[in-house]
Amino acid sequence: MKEQLEQLKAQALKKIEESKDLNALNDVRVSILGKKGELTNILKSMKDVAKEDRPKVGAMVNDVREAIEEKLRIRKEAFEAAVLEVKMASEAIDVTLPAKKQAEGHNHPNTVALNELKRIFIGLGYEVVDGPEIEYDYYNFEALNIPANHPAKDEQDTFYITDNILLRTQTSSVQARIMEKGKPPIRVVSPGRVFRADEVDATHSPSFHQVEGLVIDKNITFSDLKGTLAQFARDLFGEDTKVKFRPHHFPFTEPSAEMDVTCFKCHGKGCRFCKNEGWIEILGCGMVHPNVLRMSGIDPEEYTGFAFGVGLERIALLKYEIDDMRLLYENDARFLKQF
């Protein structure tokens, strides 16, 4: 058996040396060391060896195995080094070449406008809150003094999921939830996406964004509302911005008003941008209706408050002089990269 092992060792080392690549080397390994390999077959015949000679023969087999495995390892490393060298030569990188310019993204105009509004109101001591986009009819309408038969409910083309569940038409529903759970004083702004069944055109979309504010405390008056919104307008459009309030009607506020700001292009003189009026309508507002306070569990004899709502897209359109709302959602990089 010694001669057989020596002969196998010599043949194996020769085959290993003559292997041309890793595949051929693996074939040699399997033919010698595999389950059906030559060395394995010799090991199977150990049962025919005399018991006293088995340790000696076993040691010889191990020596042959170790010699073959060592040769396989050395040859494999040589092949792998050669493959790596060829790969490095073919994939060489010229480190002196300038790097490819990495295109950097930036915030969407809506996000820029929203961050600016958040910055202003957080600076005024407001908390930013959020609420569900799929809302109950109660919070979207009834808790805001808009019962089932109220005409305002018809004016808002609503996406109903069931008779009681809908896609919110205004973020005022968040205010109703805050008043119901919170305890005055309350100072919050609630930005978010809202939905109405509007036709898509330059100024309308079935999905858009609102930012609504709410203040509830003792001795809050319309003067507090005017002062807050005047400061907001100056921070947003410039220190020389003036505001005016026009009477209006909203079911959840009384009295109610719409607020205009002086055109930030012509400063009130009149131009194409403001249709020669010198003023631009910017938001709706008013004092929180006593019925809304009562339904939320707040005593209107002890607390008063004001609320306001502004369309985020309107702010972006005005601030960046965009004349078509659809441009904000068409994902045209040529348009968006301007901001």
Phi, psi and omega in degrees: 000332179298315180297322179297318179293319179297319179296318179296320180297313181297316181295318182296314181297323179294315179298320179298315181295326184274355179298138185266335181205182183295324179296315179295322179296320179294324178298320178296316180301314181294320183292339182254314187256353182293178183299330179248020182286169184295317181292323178297321178296322178296319179297325180294335181273004179300335181294340180272352180278143179302145186301321182287341182265351185298317179301318181294315180293322179299320179295321178297318179298317180296321178298317180295316180300314181297320180295318180292315180297322178296318179295320177299317181297313181298316182293321179296317179297324178295316178297315182297321177296320179295317179298317180296320180296317178296318181296318180294325179291322182280337182247030182298140179249130176276102184289353178275348179288146177293146180290154175290137181291127179273118179290127181255133177277176178206173184293146175293151178307322177298318181293321177299313180296318180296317179298325179292317178296318178299316181302317182295310186284328173297322176296334178271003176095017180269154175256138178270123182235162182227164179207176185288143175280330172267115194235160172280148177303326182301310183286328182283330184232297191299316180292350179253024177067032177237084181289178188301324184265012183283135181298334179297334180290329177285329182291333180263106180288105192259142173273103179268136174266312169227184178297338186243352183235139185209170168276125188302141179263352182199151178277005173300336178300328177294322179298319179299319179293320180295316180295324181292322184264329186274171177235128180305151006283147180234130174219100185223155165236141185233092176278152177170172181272140178229167189223134173215149184279064179262150172287144180283125173209195186295338184234003182227151177206147177291346177224122180211188186233144175234154170233115182242146181239153181214133174230127176230124179193179176281140174063030174281132183234174178296334177296322177296319177299311181298317181295319179297312184288330175294319178294320177301314181296320179294319178295326185276317188249352179127152186295336182271007181289132176248158181232155170218151183243132179246135179303141180210186177225126169230140184297332187262002176227151179197114000286163181238158181205159167249141184251133174250153173238153177296140181302126183277002174268313183252358180058038174093359182280334182107125180205181180297324184296322181257013180058038176062020179264337181084351182231151178229127177292135188235328183194169173247151185201178176164175177277135183301129183296138179305325179297323179295319178296316181298315182295338179266002178084022180248132182284114180290347176283337182257325184238148171228173180189172176227159179221156178208157180215135180228140176281124183297318179299323180297320177298315180296318180297317181288313186296324183252010175054049177264131186259003181215117183299331183297334180299332182291339188239006181273355176057036177273111184299329179298327177279311187294328183290349177289346185254000000 
